[in-house]
Amino acid sequence: MALFRPTNHEDLAVFLPQSSLFLAPFPAPMDANGDYLIEKHTILTAPSIQTLALTRSPQL
């Protein structure tokens, strides 16, 4: 998984994890100055298309 770290403080950091990646601490990555990603950027997490498709599947 490649990690994108925005450089502009107004940029959003958007993650679309799937499966067990929902457990990853996305705000935790640090920059070269030791600042956490969440300290400088708004972090958004949204379900992947595959996850959304599962919510549309009939339940048994």
C-alpha positions in Angstrom: 0.0 0.0 0.0 1.4 3.4 -1.0 1.1 6.2 1.5 0.3 9.6 0.2 1.1 12.5 2.5 -0.4 15.8 1.4 1.9 18.8 1.5 -0.6 21.6 1.5 -2.1 22.0 5.0 -5.6 22.6 3.5 -5.5 19.3 1.6 -7.7 16.4 2.9 -6.2 13.0 3.5 -8.8 10.5 2.2 -8.5 6.8 2.8 -10.7 4.1 1.2 -9.6 1.0 3.1 -11.0 -2.5 2.4 -11.2 -5.5 4.7 -8.7 -5.5 7.6 -7.2 -2.1 6.5 -10.2 -0.6 8.4 -8.2 -1.3 11.5 -5.1 0.6 10.4 -4.4 3.8 12.3 -4.5 6.2 9.4 -3.9 9.3 11.5 -0.7 7.8 13.0 1.8 8.4 10.2 4.4 11.0 11.0 6.2 13.5 8.8 9.9 14.3 8.8 9.4 16.7 11.7 7.7 14.1 13.9 4.2 15.6 13.4 1.3 13.3 13.1 -0.8 13.4 9.9 -3.9 14.3 11.8 -2.2 17.3 13.4 -2.0 19.1 10.0 -4.7 17.6 7.8 -8.4 16.6 8.0 -8.6 12.8 7.7 -11.6 11.2 6.0 -12.2 7.4 5.8 -14.8 6.0 3.5 -15.8 2.5 2.5 -14.5 1.1 -0.8 -16.8 0.3 -3.7 -16.4 -3.4 -2.8 -17.5 -2.8 0.7 -20.5 -0.8 -0.4 -21.5 -3.6 -2.8 -21.7 -6.0 0.2 -24.2 -3.7 1.9 -26.5 -4.1 -1.1 -26.3 -7.9 -1.1 -29.3 -9.8 0.2 -28.8 -11.1 3.8 -29.5 -14.8 4.4 
